[in-house]
């Protein structure tokens, strides 16, 4: 059985073009740490009540407090553990910046068909690889921008995920993704609950 299933029940949009338009119109911006360094690795399109304009609130692990990021002794970006851990179920509000965009349409369609947690834009730099890890939920991937040399590996199955195609992925087992190309790879990634 494949760890990758193509989904045909969701709309196809040029989300990469829409995302760049939102950036160009200054409706969105990437995370800037306290030292002024821009981090283009993740952006949330949904959030929790009270954080409606914070597209960075659900970045990374929910165990860590990304509002208090710092650089460790090795120069790596780090964050302390949260006093209260967030749950995927808490992410029920579309960020204001995405209202009226194609992302709102996609979010609404996803919400009708699936019980979802965080919905994030994940951007992988050229010539990089994620750690070999297991997630708490299955994920839906929608490659917004991809090219030769970008692959996802789940257990021993390696797959190139085509741009503008929806995939349900079994991320409950060991997996990784790598970008062996010379350009960024960008996916919309949806945490599916239940």
C-alpha positions as CSV (number, residue, x, y, z in Angstrom):
1,X,0.0,0.0,0.0
2,X,1.3,3.4,-0.9
3,X,2.0,6.1,1.7
4,X,0.9,8.7,-0.9
5,X,-2.7,9.0,-2.1
6,X,-3.8,11.5,-4.8
7,X,-6.9,13.4,-3.7
8,X,-9.3,14.6,-6.4
9,X,-11.9,16.2,-4.1
10,X,-10.2,19.6,-3.6
11,X,-9.9,22.7,-5.9
12,X,-6.8,23.3,-8.0
13,X,-5.4,26.8,-7.8
14,X,-2.2,28.5,-8.5
15,X,-1.5,29.2,-4.9
16,X,2.2,30.0,-5.5
17,X,1.1,33.0,-7.7
18,X,-1.5,34.0,-5.1
19,X,1.1,33.8,-2.3
20,X,3.6,35.9,-4.2
21,X,0.9,38.5,-4.9
22,X,0.0,38.7,-1.2
23,X,3.7,39.2,-0.4
24,X,4.1,41.8,-3.2
25,X,1.0,43.7,-1.9
26,X,2.6,43.7,1.6
27,X,-0.4,41.8,3.0
28,X,2.0,39.1,4.2
29,X,5.6,39.0,5.4
30,X,7.9,36.2,6.5
31,X,9.0,35.8,10.2
32,X,11.7,38.2,11.3
33,X,13.6,37.2,14.5
34,X,14.7,39.6,17.1
35,X,18.1,40.0,15.3
36,X,16.3,41.1,12.1
37,X,17.0,37.8,10.3
38,X,14.2,36.7,7.9
39,X,13.1,33.1,8.3
40,X,11.2,31.8,5.2
41,X,10.7,28.2,6.4
42,X,7.0,28.3,7.5
43,X,3.9,30.5,7.6
44,X,0.5,29.6,9.1
45,X,-2.7,30.4,7.2
46,X,-4.7,29.5,10.3
47,X,-4.3,30.3,14.0
48,X,-5.9,30.3,17.4
49,X,-8.5,32.8,18.7
50,X,-6.8,36.0,19.9
51,X,-3.9,35.7,17.4
52,X,-5.9,36.4,14.2
53,X,-3.1,38.5,12.6
54,X,-0.2,36.3,13.6
55,X,0.8,34.1,10.7
56,X,3.8,32.8,12.6
57,X,2.1,31.7,15.8
58,X,1.8,28.0,14.8
59,X,5.2,27.6,13.2
60,X,7.2,24.4,14.0
61,X,6.5,22.3,17.0
62,X,3.5,23.3,19.2
63,X,5.6,22.4,22.2
64,X,7.9,25.4,21.8
65,X,7.2,29.1,22.3
66,X,8.2,30.6,18.9
67,X,7.5,34.2,20.2
68,X,10.6,33.8,22.4
69,X,13.1,32.5,19.8
70,X,16.8,32.9,20.4
71,X,20.1,31.6,18.9
72,X,21.8,28.8,20.9
73,X,25.5,28.5,21.5
74,X,25.9,26.8,18.0
75,X,24.1,29.7,16.3
76,X,21.0,27.6,15.6
77,X,17.5,29.1,16.0
78,X,15.9,27.7,19.2
79,X,12.9,28.3,21.4
80,X,12.0,27.5,25.0
81,X,9.1,25.1,25.8
82,X,5.7,26.7,26.2
83,X,4.2,26.9,29.6
84,X,0.9,25.5,28.1
85,X,1.2,23.2,25.1
86,X,-1.0,24.1,22.2
87,X,-3.1,21.4,20.4
88,X,-3.8,21.1,16.7
89,X,-7.5,21.4,17.5
90,X,-6.9,24.9,18.7
91,X,-6.1,26.2,15.2
92,X,-9.6,27.1,14.0
93,X,-9.3,30.7,12.8
94,X,-8.1,31.8,9.3
95,X,-5.5,34.5,9.6
96,X,-6.8,37.9,8.6
97,X,-4.1,38.3,5.9
98,X,-5.5,35.4,3.9
99,X,-9.2,36.5,4.0
100,X,-10.5,37.3,0.5
101,X,-7.8,35.3,-1.2
102,X,-7.6,31.8,-2.8
103,X,-6.2,30.5,0.4
104,X,-9.5,31.3,2.1
105,X,-11.4,29.3,-0.5
106,X,-9.0,26.4,-0.1
107,X,-9.2,26.6,3.7
108,X,-13.0,26.5,3.6
109,X,-13.0,23.5,1.2
110,X,-10.5,21.7,3.4
111,X,-12.6,22.4,6.5
112,X,-15.8,21.0,4.8
113,X,-14.1,17.7,3.9
114,X,-11.7,17.1,6.7
115,X,-11.2,17.7,10.4
116,X,-8.0,19.9,10.2
117,X,-5.5,21.4,12.5
118,X,-2.8,23.7,11.4
119,X,-2.5,24.7,7.7
120,X,0.9,26.0,6.9
121,X,3.0,27.0,3.9
122,X,6.3,25.2,4.2
123,X,9.3,26.4,2.2
124,X,12.4,24.3,1.9
125,X,15.6,25.9,0.8
126,X,17.6,24.5,-2.0
127,X,20.1,21.7,-1.2
128,X,18.4,20.9,2.2
129,X,16.8,17.9,3.9
130,X,14.5,17.5,6.9
131,X,15.3,15.1,9.7
132,X,14.0,11.6,9.6
133,X,10.9,11.9,11.9
134,X,7.3,10.9,12.7
135,X,4.4,13.3,13.0
136,X,1.3,13.1,15.2
137,X,-1.1,13.5,12.3
138,X,-1.4,12.5,8.7
139,X,-0.8,15.3,6.3
140,X,-2.2,16.6,3.1
141,X,0.4,18.2,0.8
142,X,-0.2,20.5,-2.1
143,X,3.0,21.4,-3.8
144,X,2.7,25.1,-4.7
145,X,6.2,25.2,-6.2
146,X,8.4,22.2,-7.0
147,X,10.9,21.1,-9.5
148,X,13.3,18.2,-10.4
149,X,15.3,17.1,-7.4
150,X,12.5,17.6,-4.8
151,X,11.3,14.4,-3.1
152,X,9.4,13.1,-0.1
153,X,10.5,9.8,1.4
154,X,8.1,7.8,3.6
155,X,9.6,4.7,5.0
156,X,11.3,3.2,1.9
157,X,9.0,4.9,-0.7
158,X,10.4,7.9,-2.6
159,X,8.0,10.2,-4.5
160,X,8.2,13.4,-6.5
161,X,5.0,15.3,-5.6
162,X,3.7,17.1,-8.7
163,X,2.9,20.8,-8.5
164,X,-0.8,21.7,-8.0
165,X,-1.8,18.1,-7.1
166,X,-3.3,17.2,-3.7
167,X,-1.7,14.3,-1.8
168,X,-2.7,12.6,1.5
169,X,0.5,11.3,3.0
170,X,1.1,8.8,5.8
171,X,3.3,10.9,8.1
172,X,2.6,8.7,11.1
173,X,5.6,6.6,10.2
174,X,9.3,7.7,9.6
175,X,9.7,10.1,6.7
176,X,11.6,13.1,5.4
177,X,11.6,15.5,2.5
178,X,14.5,16.9,0.6
179,X,15.2,19.6,-1.9
180,X,18.2,18.7,-4.1
181,X,17.4,21.4,-6.5
182,X,18.8,25.0,-6.8
183,X,15.4,26.6,-6.1
184,X,13.0,26.8,-3.1
185,X,10.3,24.1,-2.8
186,X,7.0,25.3,-1.3
187,X,4.1,23.2,-0.1
188,X,0.8,23.9,1.5
189,X,0.7,21.3,4.3
190,X,-2.5,20.4,6.2
191,X,-2.5,18.5,9.5
192,X,-5.5,16.1,9.3
193,X,-7.0,15.1,12.6
194,X,-9.0,12.0,13.5
